[in-house]
Amino acid sequence: MKWLLNALSSSVGKKFLMAITGLLLCGFLVAHLAGNLLLPAGGDLFNDYAKKLHENEGLLMVAETGLFGIFILHLYLAFSLTWGNNAARGKGYAATKSKRDDTMSKTRPDKWMIGSGIILLLYLCLHLFDFKFHRFGMDQELTALAGDSEAVTTKVAIHVLKSPLTMIGYAAGFVFLFAHLSHGVSSAFQSLGLSHPKYNSLIKYGGLAFASLISLGFFVVLFWAISQ
């Protein structure tokens, strides 16, 4: 635990941990998308996946707790680094910059990372309310669709995803997910010291490709559910 406290005491350590937590969350996105893509692949496949997932409640709880901890740490590091950078610049430094420089600094990708991250947090809350805490209340209709198990079945998922609020919220979330990942993935590799002029372009465009595939994959699931 001491190494974590030491890392959190310096900006370099914070950036390193932020990169690690970010890449771990990317790994979760891949696994989560793979499960979601079972919906358009076939109802029985998704139902079996949901059933097996909820059969291991203890393991699922540990995984969810760990994921929540990683997300909170990532969020804390983002706010801490942003606050530290703003404090280090100071008002005097900002006043000496030209209008052109100020405009360019505001449009840099790392400047809107914190904003896109906050919107993704709101999307996550909507997602949890929908599928974890059952915003629709798991009323008699949904209970009948799900059967005796609380595992999310294909019919329940379609029912939830076709809600107007969900459609708009999820679509916006996927757009900002692309924006966040398109810069975040390549930035994570740089923070880990994996930066070299020979490979920087590959890392940059690899990050863009990853962001595109993840976002597109979630859009496929959403559009499939809407079409049902």
For each residue, the residues with C-beta under 8 A, 3 or more apart:
1: 4 5
2: 5 6
3: 6 7
4: 1 7 8 17
5: 1 2 8 9
6: 2 3 9 10 13
7: 3 4 10 13 14 16 17
8: 4 5 13 14 17 77 80
9: 5 6 13
10: 6 7 13 14
11: 14 15 81 84
12: 15 16
13: 6 7 8 9 10 16 17
14: 7 8 10 11 17 18 77 80 81
15: 11 12 18 19 77 81 191
16: 7 12 13 19 20 191 192
17: 4 7 8 13 14 20 21 73 77
18: 14 15 21 22 74 77 78 81 188 191
19: 15 16 22 23 187 188 189 191 192
20: 16 17 23 24 188 192
21: 17 18 24 25 70 71 73 74 77
22: 18 19 25 26 74 184 185 188
23: 19 20 26 27 185 188
24: 20 21 27 28 70
25: 21 22 28 29 67 70 71 74
26: 22 23 29 30 181 185 210 214
27: 23 24 30 31
28: 24 25 31 32 67
29: 25 26 32 33 214
30: 26 27 33 34 214
31: 27 28 34 35
32: 28 29 35 36
33: 29 30 36 37 214 217 218 221
34: 30 31 37 38
35: 31 32 38 46 49 53
36: 32 33 39 217 218 221
37: 33 34 40 41 217 220 221
38: 34 35 41 42 45 46 49
39: 36 43 46 154 157 158 221 224 225
40: 37 220 221 224
41: 37 38 45 46
42: 38 45 46
43: 39 46 47 153 154 155
44: 47 48
45: 38 41 42 48 49
46: 35 38 39 41 42 43 49 50 153 154 157
47: 43 44 50 51 151 153 154
48: 44 45 51 52
49: 35 38 45 46 52 53
50: 46 47 53 54 151 152 153
51: 47 48 54 55 149 151
52: 48 49 55 56
53: 35 49 50 56 60 151
54: 50 51 57 60 149 150 151
55: 51 52
56: 52 53 59 60
57: 54 60 61
58: 61 62
59: 56 62 63
60: 53 54 56 57 63 64
61: 57 58 64 65
62: 58 59 65 66
63: 59 60 66 67
64: 60 61 67 68
65: 61 62 68 69
66: 62 63 69 70
67: 25 28 63 64 70 71
68: 64 65 71 72
69: 65 66 72 73
70: 21 24 25 66 67 73 74
71: 21 25 67 68 74 75 124
72: 68 69 75 76
73: 17 21 69 70 76 77
74: 18 21 22 25 70 71 77 78
75: 71 72 78 79 117 121
76: 72 73 79 80
77: 8 14 15 17 18 21 73 74 80 81
78: 18 74 75 81 82 113 114 117
79: 75 76 82 83 114
80: 8 14 76 77 83 84
81: 11 14 15 18 77 78 84 85
82: 78 79 85 86 114
83: 79 80 86 87
84: 11 80 81 87 88
85: 81 82 88 89
86: 82 83 89
87: 83 84 90
88: 84 85
89: 85 86 93 94
90: 87 93 94
91: 94 95
92: 95 96
93: 89 90 96 97
94: 89 90 91 97 102
95: 91 92
96: 92 93
97: 93 94 101 102 105
98: 101 102
99: 102 103
100: 103 104
101: 97 98 104 105
102: 94 97 98 99 105 106
103: 99 100 106 107
104: 100 101 107 108
105: 97 101 102 108 111
106: 102 103 111
107: 103 104 111
108: 104 105 111
109: 112 113 182 183
110: 113 183 187
111: 105 106 107 108 114
112: 109 115 116 179
113: 78 109 110 116 117 180 183 184 187
114: 78 79 82 111 117 118
115: 112 118 119
116: 112 113 119 120 176 179 180
117: 75 78 113 114 120 121 180
118: 114 115 121 122
119: 115 116 122 123 172 173 176
120: 116 117 123 124 173 176 177 180
121: 75 117 118 124 125
122: 118 119 125 126 169 173
123: 119 120 126 127 169 170 172 173 176 177
124: 71 120 121 127 128
125: 121 122 128 129
126: 122 123 129 130 135 165 166 169 170 173
127: 123 124 130 131 132 170 173
128: 124 125 131 132 133
129: 125 126 132 133 134 135
130: 126 127 134 135 136 160 163 166
131: 127 128 134 152 157 160
132: 127 128 129
133: 128 129
134: 129 130 131 137 138 142
135: 126 129 130 160
136: 130 139 142 159 160 163
137: 134 142
138: 134 142 143 146 150
139: 136 142 143
140: 143 144
141: 144 145
142: 134 136 137 138 139 145 146 156 159
143: 138 139 140 146
144: 140 141 147
145: 141 142 153 155 156 159
146: 138 142 143 149 150 151 152 153 155 156
147: 144 153
148:
149: 51 54 146 153
150: 54 138 146
151: 47 50 51 53 54 146
152: 50 131 146 156 157
153: 43 46 47 50 145 146 147 149 156 157
154: 39 43 46 47 157 158
155: 43 145 146 158 159
156: 142 145 146 152 153 159 160
157: 39 46 131 152 153 154 160 161 225
158: 39 154 155 161 162 225 228
159: 136 142 145 155 156 162 163
160: 130 131 135 136 156 157 163 166
161: 157 158 166 167 170 221 222 225 226
162: 158 159 166 167 225 226 228
163: 130 136 159 160 166 167
164: 167 168
165: 126 168 169
166: 126 130 160 161 162 163 169 170
167: 161 162 163 164 170 171 222 226
168: 164 165 171 172
169: 122 123 126 165 166 172 173
170: 123 126 127 161 166 167 173 174 218 222
171: 167 168 174 175 219 222
172: 119 123 168 169 175 176
173: 119 120 122 123 126 127 169 170 176 177
174: 170 171 177 178 215 218 219 222
175: 171 172 178 179 215
176: 116 119 120 123 172 173 179 180
177: 120 123 173 174 180 181 211 214 215 218
178: 174 175 181 182 211 212 214 215
179: 112 116 175 176 182 183 211
180: 113 116 117 120 176 177 183 184 211
181: 26 177 178 184 185 207 210 211 214 215
182: 109 178 179 185 207 208 211 212
183: 109 110 113 179 180 186 187 207
184: 22 113 180 181 187 188 207
185: 22 23 26 181 182 188 189 203 206 207 210 211
186: 183 189 190 203 204 206 207
187: 19 110 113 183 184 190 191
188: 18 19 20 22 23 184 185 191 192
189: 19 185 186 192 194 195 203 207
190: 186 187 193 194 195 203
191: 15 16 18 19 187 188
192: 16 19 20 188 189
193: 190
194: 189 190 199 203
195: 189 190 199 200 203
196: 199 200
197: 200
198:
199: 194 195 196 202 203
200: 195 196 197 203 204
201: 204 205
202: 199 205 206
203: 185 186 189 190 194 195 199 200 206 207
204: 186 200 201 207 208
205: 201 202 208 209
206: 185 186 202 203 209 210
207: 181 182 183 184 185 186 189 203 204 210 211
208: 182 204 205 211 212
209: 205 206 212 213
210: 26 181 185 206 207 213 214
211: 177 178 179 180 181 182 185 207 208 214 215
212: 178 182 208 209 215 216
213: 209 210 216 217
214: 26 29 30 33 177 178 181 210 211 217 218
215: 174 175 177 178 181 211 212 218 219
216: 212 213 219 220
217: 33 36 37 213 214 220 221
218: 33 36 170 174 177 214 215 221 222
219: 171 174 215 216 222 223
220: 37 40 216 217 223 224
221: 33 36 37 39 40 161 217 218 224 225
222: 161 167 170 171 174 218 219 225 226
223: 219 220 226 227
224: 39 40 220 221 227 228
225: 39 157 158 161 162 221 222 228
226: 161 162 167 222 223
227: 223 224
228: 158 162 224 225
